[in-house]
Amino acid sequence: MVTIAPGIDEVRARTFPFPRRHFLSAADLDPVQVGELLDLADGFAALNRQMTKKVDLLKGRTVITLFFEASTRTQSSFELAGKRLGADVINMSPRASSISKGETLVDTAVTLNAMQPDILVVRHGSSGAASLLSQKVSCSVINAGDGQHEHPSQALLDALSMRRAFGRVDGLTVAICGDVLHSRVARSNVTLLNLLGARVRVVGPPTLMPADVARWGVEVHHDLKSGIAGADVVMMLRLQLERMQGAFVPSMREYFRLWGLDREKLARAAPRARVMHPGPMNRGVEIDSDVADDLTISLIQDQVEMGVAVRMAILTSLAARLDNR
Amino acid sequence: MNARPIAFLGARLVDPETGYDGPGALVISEGRIGEVTRAGTFADLSDDIRRVDAAGALLTPGLIDLRVKTGEPGSEPKETLKSAARAAAAGGVTSIVVQPDTDPVIDDPAVADFILRRARDIGLVHVYPAGAATKGLEGQGMAEIGLLREAGCVYVTDVDRPIVDSRVMRRLLAYAASLGVLVAHRPADPWLTTEASATESEFSGRLGLAAEPVAAETIMLERDIALAELTGAPLMVDQISAAAPLESLARAKAKGLPILATASINHLSFNELDIGDYRTFCKLTPPLRDEDDRLALIDAVASGLVDIVVSAHAPAPPEEKRLPFDEAAPGSVGLETLLPALLTLHHEGRVPLARLIRAVTLAPALAVGLPAGRLTVGAPADLVLCDLTAPRLIDAATLISKSKNSAFDGRRLQGEVLMTLVDGRVVWER
């Protein structure tokens, strides 16, 4: 007999059927849905701090996480979210090398779909992979990161972390700094933060900016100091090491000097500014440990905690939609 | 095989040679155009001639498509010469030039010979091979251009692969010119286009696709123009696709350089937004550009700056298209939609009909030296009769091509092929 967490009735009252079958992109959301998802996730965050975390909202459901790219935090976050909701969760990490990657994607998805899962959580290295897969399966698909396109659950957990730290997202100035070009986190965040009324800046060298990024509804800065001046939130992005050997920026030490966040540069941000990072961090490359580990400044641990809560909210809402089918 | 003579009466004739666009009638005999009149009919027409009442229908030379890929030899599940020929006949295309990126590559006269023999056995439309410009399409040593010409290759090209080494390109242009062989080259800077599957823009940036700037095309085209000027050799620019390279082309032509350019019907019909939610049927080489580029390209066809329109027929089976966008094969089939898509451009009032027809008949015929492509007495009776206005909803599943990867899937076009004749024989009739 599983003990059900106290306070679940309150959460249950907040659940709502998600209007779409799949959760693929921040661009698919509207402000009302985002508000509902964040409220629901707030409830789960409270539940997750209790001793008994298990609830029965997804009892009998099967969730498969299918990660073609290595991931620790996102995959375990979805796994934990599914298990705390009472679903059966299996994790799959097919090796990208077996055949051609693409065949693996659709073939694997169709095979798994035949096992009648309710929700498939997918990460893949190609932009649009989750959307392609959603056209080939009958279950719900959650995009847990597709190439350089989107990572919508990350944007939601970032929004929740900000809302809990500042009481609102509307009106905040958020500076997204670093490798915007290759970042799906940046794309989802720009969309979602604009939707919620934040002022968004992107900050980084021009070699790491997408074409026409100014037309995304953001302020573009090529200087970190001006880019984070007065910002309430400084969100640092991960820079992959292979991009620091001359192709995009000359060297790791030059990058840290110009674009890495330390306490001195952070002094230019708003007085009670908070620092975020989607992880995993390159300490001493894009962020100084001194800043990352200061819990009065850093929201990085909150982001991880909110990750589970937000994913519980997404799974619950999609499952509620399945109920109505 | 001597077909019964046919007379088309009361048609609307478009003759790209004279620019005539008006009523007329035409008789075919012995596989050639026997008589043409600008009256609706002929005064004395013998009884054993089959009469086709073409009232209101458009009668033009059959289309000549300079850029067709099949899978034969090497990847027959994609498309065979036979399925491509049938698709061509249904699309009013009476001559196709198959690309040399087959397996084996057409860099050996024996492969060209194989294709010509297969085409003769199939006997539907004229099939001509294009030869490789460099051995194995590797951009290093020149292919046996003289022998390939003798074997029946009508021009040479490395298809989608740019010839990066400027010294190779220079020698190739000079050598081919001395033999009277036209070189086609698709301008693309290989470093700027590495791994790209879309045009660099706000849209592709949001989709997170690896993208190339239009400058990749402009840079290589400027080099090619400079080499054409240096060698004095003719050059065919393969699939020019954007406004900036069109400016380069205009300057080169104004100087009087012997440069021709083709555009694909895809780039005249679609822009980058047609990629939509990662539609791999719209993944093309070069990638689709923005709407201003498309409109500039249409204007260039209207003005004659772009000489030739091609289908860029490139079959790809589902296993190459049902993939994430970055991993999918580029290309769209196009033989069956080329004519309706051109007519749709005409209906949109963007290009005069005679100019469009010229770009797919006489202009390619002159470029590579084919006798077809005109409505002159004595010319081969390669003809297409079509309903100029019939609406058509393209359903890729119903296409004759073995591969169904049509960028036009779901698109509404206007114009339908009623009858296709090759050397006076009806090879397709609705």
Interface residues (C-beta under 8 A of the other chain):
Chain A: S100 K101 G102 E103 L105 V106 H124 S126 S127 G128 A129 S131 L132 K136 D146 G147 Q148 H149 E150 R184 R187 P210 A211 D212 V213 R215 W216
Chain B: E200 S201 E202 S204 G205 R206 L207 G208 L209 A210 A211 P213 D277 Y278 E319 R322 L323 P324 F325 D326 E327 A328
